[in-house]
């Protein structure tokens, strides 16, 4: 299983996520069926071309969709990005503190 951002998800991560969620989750369904739904190029006109590079707007859009689908608060969505194995199957892996910075949680 690859990812839309060119990073390969480790086979053990995939195996553990599938074993712990045999029926799947919304995040796993999105990963399997909608990978590449959003790309940074889709949002290119919304951001300046110069200056320091910001967070990936495609990642933020995907987190926003899953946040809505699972009826999560901002803090819960940040925690899901940081901790939930099924969300780690999304096009970014090893999110670590990225999830907290992504949604502005401290």
SULMOQUI-V748271 format. One record per backbone hydrogen bond with DSSP energy under -0.5 kcal/mol. CO is the residue of the C=O (numbers start at 1). NH is the residue of the N-H. E is the energy in kcal/mol with one decimal. If there is no record, write none. Layout:
BEGIN
co=CO nh=NH e=E
co=CO nh=NH e=E
END
This chain:
BEGIN
co=1 nh=9 e=-1.2
co=3 nh=6 e=-1.8
co=10 nh=14 e=-1.9
co=11 nh=15 e=-2.7
co=12 nh=16 e=-2.7
co=13 nh=17 e=-2.4
co=14 nh=18 e=-2.6
co=15 nh=19 e=-2.3
co=16 nh=20 e=-2.4
co=17 nh=21 e=-1.3
co=19 nh=22 e=-0.5
co=21 nh=24 e=-1.9
co=25 nh=29 e=-2.4
co=26 nh=30 e=-2.5
co=27 nh=31 e=-2.3
co=28 nh=32 e=-2.4
co=29 nh=33 e=-2.6
co=30 nh=34 e=-2.7
co=34 nh=37 e=-2.5
co=39 nh=42 e=-1.2
co=39 nh=43 e=-0.5
co=40 nh=43 e=-1.3
co=41 nh=44 e=-1.1
co=43 nh=46 e=-1.8
co=44 nh=47 e=-1.1
co=56 nh=60 e=-2.0
co=57 nh=61 e=-2.3
co=58 nh=62 e=-2.1
co=59 nh=63 e=-2.6
co=60 nh=64 e=-2.4
co=61 nh=65 e=-2.2
co=62 nh=66 e=-2.3
co=63 nh=67 e=-2.8
co=64 nh=68 e=-2.1
co=65 nh=69 e=-2.7
co=66 nh=70 e=-2.3
co=67 nh=72 e=-2.5
co=68 nh=71 e=-1.1
co=73 nh=77 e=-2.4
co=74 nh=78 e=-2.4
co=75 nh=79 e=-2.2
co=76 nh=80 e=-2.2
co=77 nh=81 e=-2.2
co=78 nh=82 e=-1.8
co=79 nh=83 e=-2.8
co=80 nh=84 e=-1.5
co=84 nh=88 e=-1.0
co=86 nh=89 e=-0.9
co=87 nh=90 e=-1.4
co=95 nh=98 e=-2.8
co=96 nh=99 e=-0.9
co=97 nh=100 e=-0.5
co=97 nh=101 e=-2.3
co=98 nh=102 e=-3.1
co=99 nh=103 e=-1.4
co=100 nh=105 e=-1.4
co=101 nh=104 e=-0.8
END
